[in-house]
Amino acid sequence: MNRGRILIIAAVLGVVALAAVAFFAFQPVSVGTPDDDASDSADAPSEPAFATQAPPPPRASTLAGPGFNDMVDPDWATETADATGIPRQALLAYAGATIGVVENFPECTIGWNTLAGIGKVESDHARHGGATIDANGHVEPLIFGVPLTGGEVEDIPDTDAGEFDGTADFDRAIGPMQIIPSTWRSWHTDGNGDGVPDPHNVYDAALAAANYLCHAQTDWTTGEGWRAGVAAYNTEPSYAAAVAEAAQEYADLVP
């Protein structure tokens, strides 16, 4: 099926990775000094991080709209949101993204729960700073990561003249999935079918992240594959551990 909604501009293995520092922007225990990072490593679990992949979400019997989020069974979404504590619209974004990504990467086995784990760590499911998601998936107020000026974070000079991240002095991660501008430019998508790819829209951002991750890794069913895939988003072991913990919890909470 090709619904013509995925608007990938480029799919290059060497594309700039997603915001590797967003984790530190939103996790108070990791912000600050190298000593904090050392503490994180010391607290990391002895077993390598890994989360089993939840089954694909059931599809809606009748499409409610043009977006991939509209293809998810609404009753399942409501029940799963209640069980996991994930906002329903964010859950629809993660689940819809696993449906949508099949058009470009049919062999990709990433589960909605892994996308949800990343969304939890990156922006608390678009709730960072008191943000909320409106009916169309747009997040307000806008979520931005820390300036990528080097030191304890990546050094990424400005690539978008402030078009996406609001500043021409440096790059910073954008939106609920904390994608850096250059990666958004390469992988921008229209997840909700409104014709406007928007990194601050949870449906668009989740699908962009899923496409990027499935380009980096298709087999998410093994520990080695899962860790390699998450490392494409952030190489820190503490990041993988945090994502794995959240993703596994979500998988366990849903029958």
C-alpha positions as CSV (number, residue, x, y, z in Angstrom):
1,M,0.0,0.0,0.0
2,N,1.3,3.4,-0.9
3,R,-0.8,6.2,0.5
4,G,1.7,8.8,-0.7
5,R,2.1,10.4,2.7
6,I,5.8,9.7,3.5
7,L,7.9,12.6,2.2
8,I,11.4,11.3,2.8
9,I,13.9,13.6,0.9
10,A,17.0,11.5,1.4
11,A,17.9,8.2,2.9
12,V,21.7,8.1,3.3
13,L,23.4,5.9,5.9
14,G,25.8,8.8,6.7
15,V,23.0,11.2,7.5
16,V,23.6,13.1,10.7
17,A,22.3,11.3,13.7
18,L,19.4,12.4,15.7
19,A,20.0,14.5,18.8
20,A,22.5,12.6,20.9
21,V,22.3,15.0,23.7
22,A,18.5,15.4,24.2
23,F,18.7,12.8,26.9
24,F,20.9,15.1,29.0
25,A,18.6,18.0,28.3
26,F,15.6,16.4,29.9
27,Q,17.0,14.1,32.6
28,P,18.0,16.3,35.6
29,V,20.3,13.6,37.0
30,S,22.4,13.8,33.9
31,V,22.7,17.5,33.4
32,G,25.8,19.4,34.5
33,T,29.2,17.9,35.0
34,P,31.3,15.0,33.8
35,D,30.9,13.6,37.3
36,D,27.2,13.2,36.6
37,D,27.9,11.2,33.5
38,A,30.3,9.0,35.4
39,S,27.6,8.4,38.0
40,D,25.2,7.4,35.3
41,S,27.6,4.9,34.0
42,A,28.2,3.5,37.4
43,D,24.5,3.1,38.0
44,A,23.9,1.4,34.6
45,P,22.6,-2.2,34.8
46,S,25.2,-4.9,34.5
47,E,23.1,-6.7,31.8
48,P,23.1,-5.0,28.4
49,A,19.9,-3.0,27.7
50,F,17.2,-4.6,25.6
51,A,13.5,-4.4,25.3
52,T,11.2,-7.0,23.6
53,Q,9.1,-5.6,20.9
54,A,5.4,-5.3,21.5
55,P,3.1,-6.8,18.8
56,P,1.9,-4.5,16.0
57,P,-1.1,-2.4,17.0
58,P,-4.4,-3.6,15.7
59,R,-5.7,-1.5,12.8
60,A,-8.9,0.4,12.8
61,S,-11.8,-1.2,10.9
62,T,-12.7,2.2,9.5
63,L,-10.2,5.0,8.8
64,A,-11.0,8.1,10.7
65,G,-8.8,10.3,8.6
66,P,-5.8,10.5,6.3
67,G,-3.0,10.0,8.8
68,F,-1.2,6.8,9.9
69,N,-2.4,7.6,13.4
70,D,-5.9,7.2,12.1
71,M,-5.1,3.7,11.1
72,V,-4.8,2.5,14.7
73,D,-7.8,0.9,16.4
74,P,-9.2,3.6,18.6
75,D,-10.4,1.3,21.4
76,W,-6.9,-0.3,21.6
77,A,-5.4,3.1,21.7
78,T,-7.6,4.2,24.6
79,E,-7.1,1.0,26.6
80,T,-3.3,1.0,26.0
81,A,-3.0,4.7,26.9
82,D,-4.9,4.0,30.2
83,A,-2.7,1.0,31.0
84,T,0.6,2.7,30.3
85,G,0.0,6.3,31.2
86,I,1.1,7.5,27.7
87,P,-1.0,10.3,26.4
88,R,-3.4,8.9,23.9
89,Q,-2.3,11.2,21.0
90,A,1.4,10.3,21.7
91,L,0.5,6.6,21.7
92,L,-1.4,7.0,18.4
93,A,1.8,8.6,17.0
94,Y,4.1,5.8,18.1
95,A,1.6,3.1,17.0
96,G,0.8,4.8,13.7
97,A,4.5,5.2,12.9
98,T,5.0,1.4,13.2
99,I,2.2,1.0,10.6
100,G,3.5,3.8,8.4
101,V,7.1,2.7,8.4
102,V,6.2,-0.6,6.7
103,E,5.7,1.3,3.4
104,N,9.5,2.1,3.3
105,F,11.0,-0.6,5.4
106,P,8.7,-3.7,5.4
107,E,11.4,-5.8,7.0
108,C,11.7,-3.5,10.0
109,T,10.5,-5.0,13.3
110,I,10.7,-2.0,15.6
111,G,7.8,-2.0,18.1
112,W,5.6,0.9,19.1
113,N,6.9,0.4,22.6
114,T,10.5,1.2,21.6
115,L,9.4,4.4,19.9
116,A,7.4,5.1,23.1
117,G,10.5,4.5,25.2
118,I,12.5,7.0,23.1
119,G,9.6,9.5,23.3
120,K,9.5,9.1,27.1
121,V,13.2,9.8,27.5
122,E,13.4,12.6,25.0
123,S,10.4,14.7,26.0
124,D,8.2,12.7,28.4
125,H,5.8,12.1,25.5
126,A,5.7,15.7,24.5
127,R,5.0,16.9,28.1
128,H,8.3,18.5,28.8
129,G,8.0,22.0,30.2
130,G,4.3,21.6,30.5
131,A,3.7,21.1,26.8
132,T,0.5,19.5,25.6
133,I,-0.6,17.9,22.3
134,D,-3.6,19.3,20.5
135,A,-6.2,17.4,18.4
136,N,-4.0,17.6,15.3
137,G,-0.8,16.4,17.1
138,H,0.9,19.8,17.4
139,V,2.8,20.4,20.5
140,E,2.7,23.6,22.5
141,P,4.8,25.2,23.7
142,L,7.5,24.1,21.3
143,I,10.1,21.8,22.7
144,F,13.8,22.6,22.1
145,G,16.9,20.8,23.3
146,V,20.1,22.4,24.7
147,P,22.4,24.3,22.4
148,L,24.8,21.9,20.6
149,T,27.9,23.9,21.3
150,G,30.4,21.2,22.3
151,G,31.8,20.3,25.7
152,E,29.4,17.9,27.4
153,V,27.2,17.9,24.4
154,E,27.7,17.4,20.6
155,D,29.3,20.2,18.7
156,I,26.9,20.8,15.8
157,P,27.2,24.2,14.1
158,D,24.1,25.8,12.7
159,T,22.7,24.0,9.7
160,D,19.2,25.6,9.2
161,A,19.7,29.3,9.8
162,G,17.1,29.0,12.5
163,E,14.4,27.6,10.2
164,F,13.5,24.7,12.5
165,D,15.2,25.4,15.8
166,G,14.7,29.1,16.1
167,T,18.3,30.1,16.3
168,A,21.0,30.8,13.7
169,D,23.8,30.6,16.2
170,F,23.9,26.9,16.7
171,D,21.8,23.8,16.2
172,R,19.6,22.3,18.9
173,A,17.2,19.3,18.9
174,I,13.6,20.0,18.0
175,G,10.2,18.7,18.8
176,P,8.8,15.8,20.9
177,M,11.3,13.3,19.4
178,Q,14.2,15.7,19.7
179,I,15.4,15.5,16.1
180,I,18.3,17.8,15.0
181,P,17.5,20.1,12.1
182,S,19.8,18.5,9.5
183,T,18.2,15.1,10.2
184,W,14.7,16.5,10.0
185,R,15.6,18.0,6.6
186,S,16.6,14.6,5.4
187,W,13.8,12.6,6.9
188,H,10.9,14.9,7.3
189,T,7.5,13.2,7.0
190,D,3.8,13.9,7.1
191,G,2.5,11.4,9.6
192,N,-1.0,12.8,10.1
193,G,-1.8,13.4,6.4
194,D,-2.3,17.2,6.6
195,G,0.2,17.9,3.9
196,V,2.6,19.8,6.2
197,P,5.6,17.9,7.7
198,D,6.3,19.5,11.1
199,P,8.9,18.4,13.6
200,H,6.8,19.8,16.4
201,N,3.9,17.6,15.4
202,V,4.0,14.4,17.4
203,Y,2.6,12.3,14.5
204,D,5.1,13.7,12.0
205,A,8.0,13.5,14.4
206,A,7.3,9.9,15.5
207,L,7.1,8.7,11.9
208,A,10.4,10.5,11.0
209,A,12.1,8.9,13.9
210,A,10.8,5.5,13.0
211,N,11.9,5.8,9.4
212,Y,15.4,7.0,10.5
213,L,15.7,4.1,13.0
214,C,14.5,1.5,10.6
215,H,17.0,2.8,8.0
216,A,19.7,2.3,10.6
217,Q,18.5,-1.1,11.8
218,T,15.8,-3.4,10.6
219,D,16.1,-6.3,13.2
220,W,14.9,-5.1,16.5
221,T,14.0,-8.5,17.9
222,T,17.5,-9.3,19.2
223,G,19.5,-7.6,21.9
224,E,22.3,-6.9,19.5
225,G,20.0,-5.4,16.9
226,W,18.0,-3.4,19.4
227,R,21.1,-1.8,20.9
228,A,22.5,-1.0,17.5
229,G,19.3,0.7,16.5
230,V,19.0,2.8,19.7
231,A,22.7,3.7,19.3
232,A,21.8,5.4,16.1
233,Y,19.7,7.8,18.1
234,N,22.1,8.1,21.1
235,T,25.3,6.2,21.8
236,E,25.2,6.6,25.6
237,P,24.7,3.3,27.5
238,S,22.7,5.1,30.1
239,Y,20.4,6.3,27.3
240,A,19.8,2.8,26.0
241,A,19.2,1.6,29.6
242,A,16.5,4.3,30.1
243,V,14.8,3.6,26.8
244,A,14.9,-0.2,27.5
245,E,13.4,0.2,30.9
246,A,10.5,2.3,29.6
247,A,9.9,0.3,26.5
248,Q,9.8,-3.0,28.4
249,E,7.4,-1.6,31.0
250,Y,5.0,-0.5,28.2
251,A,5.2,-4.0,26.5
252,D,4.5,-5.7,29.9
253,L,1.6,-3.5,30.7
254,V,-0.3,-4.4,27.5
255,P,-1.6,-8.0,27.0
